[in-house]
Amino acid sequence: MAFWDGLLNWLGYGHDEDTPAGNQLKELEWSSPPPHTGKAKLVSLPTARQAMRLVIARPQSFDQAAALAENLKNYRPLIVNVEALPFDEARRIIDFLSGATYALGGRVRRVTSGIFLFTSSNVDLSGDLEEQVTGGINWLEAAGRK
């Protein structure tokens, strides 16, 4: 039994038979940080040196929309220019990428009448890009959303 009593006293769960000064000394020893062993845990933090990749695309058909959505899944902002496409084809691409962006928690911004910026949830945009656009096709009206 003496072994267990000694172990419990050493852990601080023993009887209160010790002197108060002795208990305070043990508490101070336990509350101090452990000595430096020379080995440290390394934690990588994102820095400005890790550049974000921006993808600029001018799709030729709707078949390329899925490949463009893969960039959003990989947290890469995407600028899509659909000005040269027929209206129906451009609308399908914008609708598809808008749905993918929404599913990933991102945002869609119109830069000009036929250029759109799709961002994933890791990108924070500021400014009023939509209000600066003048002329061209109003895609929101054409889609029946406004």
VOTOR-918175 format. One record per residue (C-alpha): y negated, z, x negated; residue number from 1. Coordinates in steps of 0.5 Angstrom, whole numbers. Layout:
N
Y | Z | X | i
Y | Z | X | NUM
...
//
This chain:
146
Y | Z | X | i
0 | 0 | 0 | 1
-5 | 1 | -6 | 2
-5 | -6 | -7 | 3
-7 | -8 | 0 | 4
-12 | -3 | 0 | 5
-15 | -5 | -7 | 6
-15 | -12 | -4 | 7
-18 | -11 | 2 | 8
-24 | -6 | -2 | 9
-25 | -12 | -6 | 10
-26 | -17 | -1 | 11
-31 | -12 | 3 | 12
-26 | -10 | 8 | 13
-24 | -3 | 6 | 14
-25 | 4 | 8 | 15
-32 | 7 | 7 | 16
-30 | 12 | 2 | 17
-34 | 9 | -3 | 18
-41 | 10 | -5 | 19
-46 | 7 | -2 | 20
-49 | 4 | -8 | 21
-42 | 1 | -10 | 22
-42 | -3 | -4 | 23
-49 | -5 | -5 | 24
-48 | -8 | -12 | 25
-42 | -12 | -9 | 26
-46 | -15 | -4 | 27
-51 | -17 | -9 | 28
-45 | -20 | -13 | 29
-43 | -24 | -7 | 30
-49 | -26 | -4 | 31
-51 | -29 | -11 | 32
-50 | -37 | -12 | 33
-44 | -39 | -16 | 34
-45 | -40 | -23 | 35
-46 | -48 | -25 | 36
-40 | -51 | -27 | 37
-42 | -57 | -30 | 38
-39 | -62 | -24 | 39
-44 | -64 | -19 | 40
-43 | -67 | -12 | 41
-46 | -74 | -12 | 42
-49 | -77 | -5 | 43
-51 | -84 | -5 | 44
-58 | -85 | -1 | 45
-61 | -91 | 1 | 46
-67 | -93 | -3 | 47
-72 | -99 | -3 | 48
-67 | -102 | -9 | 49
-62 | -104 | -3 | 50
-65 | -110 | 0 | 51
-64 | -112 | 7 | 52
-62 | -119 | 8 | 53
-66 | -123 | 13 | 54
-62 | -129 | 16 | 55
-66 | -135 | 18 | 56
-62 | -140 | 22 | 57
-64 | -147 | 26 | 58
-57 | -148 | 30 | 59
-55 | -155 | 32 | 60
-51 | -153 | 38 | 61
-48 | -147 | 42 | 62
-42 | -147 | 37 | 63
-46 | -144 | 32 | 64
-48 | -138 | 36 | 65
-42 | -133 | 35 | 66
-43 | -134 | 27 | 67
-50 | -132 | 28 | 68
-48 | -126 | 32 | 69
-44 | -124 | 26 | 70
-50 | -123 | 22 | 71
-53 | -118 | 28 | 72
-46 | -114 | 27 | 73
-47 | -113 | 20 | 74
-54 | -110 | 21 | 75
-58 | -116 | 19 | 76
-64 | -119 | 22 | 77
-64 | -126 | 25 | 78
-69 | -131 | 26 | 79
-67 | -137 | 30 | 80
-71 | -143 | 31 | 81
-69 | -147 | 37 | 82
-75 | -151 | 38 | 83
-71 | -158 | 36 | 84
-66 | -157 | 41 | 85
-65 | -159 | 48 | 86
-68 | -154 | 53 | 87
-61 | -152 | 56 | 88
-57 | -151 | 49 | 89
-63 | -147 | 47 | 90
-63 | -143 | 53 | 91
-55 | -142 | 52 | 92
-56 | -140 | 45 | 93
-62 | -135 | 46 | 94
-58 | -132 | 52 | 95
-52 | -131 | 48 | 96
-56 | -128 | 42 | 97
-60 | -123 | 47 | 98
-53 | -121 | 50 | 99
-50 | -119 | 43 | 100
-57 | -116 | 41 | 101
-57 | -111 | 47 | 102
-50 | -109 | 46 | 103
-51 | -107 | 39 | 104
-57 | -103 | 41 | 105
-62 | -108 | 38 | 106
-68 | -111 | 40 | 107
-71 | -119 | 41 | 108
-78 | -121 | 40 | 109
-81 | -128 | 41 | 110
-85 | -130 | 35 | 111
-87 | -137 | 37 | 112
-85 | -141 | 43 | 113
-78 | -143 | 40 | 114
-77 | -138 | 35 | 115
-74 | -131 | 36 | 116
-73 | -125 | 32 | 117
-66 | -121 | 33 | 118
-66 | -114 | 30 | 119
-60 | -109 | 30 | 120
-61 | -102 | 31 | 121
-62 | -100 | 24 | 122
-69 | -104 | 24 | 123
-75 | -101 | 27 | 124
-81 | -107 | 29 | 125
-88 | -105 | 30 | 126
-93 | -110 | 33 | 127
-94 | -114 | 39 | 128
-91 | -121 | 37 | 129
-90 | -123 | 44 | 130
-97 | -122 | 46 | 131
-100 | -127 | 40 | 132
-96 | -133 | 42 | 133
-100 | -138 | 45 | 134
-97 | -145 | 48 | 135
-90 | -148 | 48 | 136
-85 | -146 | 53 | 137
-85 | -140 | 56 | 138
-78 | -138 | 56 | 139
-78 | -132 | 60 | 140
-81 | -136 | 66 | 141
-76 | -141 | 64 | 142
-70 | -136 | 65 | 143
-73 | -134 | 71 | 144
-74 | -127 | 68 | 145
-82 | -127 | 70 | 146
//
